[in-house]
Amino acid sequence: MPERTQERTEAPTPRRRREAREQGQVARSNDLGSAAVLLGGLVALYGLGAPLLGRLIDIIRNCLGSTDDSIIRPDAMLPVWRSVVVAVGAVILPFMLALLVVGVVIQIAQVGWHPTFKPLMPRGSRLNPLNGFRRLFSARTAVQTAMNTLKMALVLLVAYSTLRDKYAVVVGATGLHDWAIMGVLAQLMFSLALRLAIVLLVLGVLDYLYQRYKFEQDLKMTKEEVKEELRSMEGDPKIKSRRRRVQIEMAVQRMKSAVPKADVVVTNPTEYAVALQYDEATMAAPKVVAKGKDYMAAQIRRLAIEHGVPILERKPLAQALYKTVEVGQEIPPEFYRAVAEILAYVYELTGKNRRREGTRGRRPVTAGA
């Protein structure tokens, strides 16, 4: 039984996920990123290849076809080559930017945007040869090796299939002139690279799904880990229970001192109880001095009976006061009329001045809705 309790069967908590992400532990497939960059590069090359190649040919032709002997002087070579580098860079820059955008987008699509430098921090465990030896012969390494072998086999199969289909084209190109042969070979290489990129992209997606599954399995927690995390986040249940008990005791003590001073207790009749007090000299409006629900409502009614505080059943008013007015706050203007009628009725029955003098032990006044 103790071993079973340590099995990682619980889903990871948000805190566990957040800590793993801060440490750089995310579900990511490097193969998916490489395949996406390769495919994006081929698409960019298809769209930008012709003008890029034409511009490069023009740069080479201008350099090699120049009749100016000054460019061969050592003091004139540096400005010439600087201009060539700038021209070539301007040609290649759009292509490189396209690859950069594809790489960034595919990485953000996998893990989102959360840069962290913690994975770059040195760790002693990485320098431990024993840990490296264990990783070398671990189950994850075996799975990764099998997947890499499968990828290589599929790549070789796609390459063989493509070259077999284009065999007649390659043989027929031997009779063409040089530029035509280069064009045929370029089309063949582009077709082969495109097929390989698509296959690698599919394998990358599968690898990403496997990495997500493995990542979720690694993040799973034992029941004890979940309990410990809940204790650290919310506190020990025993302490919480004790704190709650102390809060209830303090609320009861405040209620015991406030209810006897109230002018009236409005009830629901058993679910809610709200004690109201009004003093013309110190208050702008009647004030809620105590309120409670269920057990606390029963305690308020008991105290009201003991101290002769009138109890009136006003269901909608009691519920509205309980939900909208906190203890110690004056009632909002929308309750003025209803509370004024209740106070006037209570004063007429008991007389406020006589109750202020505090005649104890008299019979409480109660009234229905």
DAFENGI-V585243 format. One line per field, one symbol per residue. phi: phi as a letter, one per 40 degrees, with the letter a starting at -180 (. if undefined). psi: psi as a letter, one per 20 degrees, with the letter a starting at -180 (. if undefined). burial: # if it has 16 or more other C-alpha atoms within 10 Angstrom, else .. A space follows every 10 residues. Layout:
phi->???
psi->???
burial->???
This chain:
phi->.dccccccbc cccdcccccc cccgcbcabc cccccccccc cccccccbcc cccccccccc cccccccccc cccdcbcccc cccccccccc ccddcccccc cccccccccc bgbacabccc ccbccccccc ccccccbccc cccccccccc cccccccccc cccccccccc cccccccccc cccccccccc cccccccccc cccccccccc cccccccccd bccccccccc cccbgcdccc cccccccccc cccccccccd cccabcbbbb cbabcbbabc cbbcadbcba aabfcccccc ccccccbgcd bbcbdccccc cccbbccgcc ccccbdcccc cccccccccb gccccccgcc gccccbacc
psi->ghhhijqniq qqrhgggggh hhjjoroqoh hggghggggh hgghhhhigg hgggghgggg ghghjpjoih iiqhiihghg hghggggggh ghghghhghg ggggghghhg iaompqjhii qpphhhiohg hhhghhkrhg hgghgghhgg ggghghgggg gghhhjghgg ghihjrrghh ghgghghghg gghgghgggh gghhgghggg hgghghhhiq qrhhggghgh ghgirphggg gggghhgggh hggghhhhgh iqhqpprhhh gqpppqqpoh hiqhrqqoiq qrpdghhhhg hghgghjkpq pponghgggg ghhiprpiqq qrhijggghg gggggghhgh ogghhhhmoq jrpqpqqa.
burial->.......#.. .#...##... ##.######. ########## ##.##..#.. .#..##..#. .......... #......... ...#...#.. ##..#..##. .##..##..# .......... .......... .......... .......... #..##..##. .##......# ..#....... #..#...#.. #######.## #####.##.. ##......## ###.##.... .......... .......... .#..##.### #########. ########.. ....###### ###..##### #.###.#### #####.###. ##..#.#..# #.......#. .##..##..# ....#..... ....##...
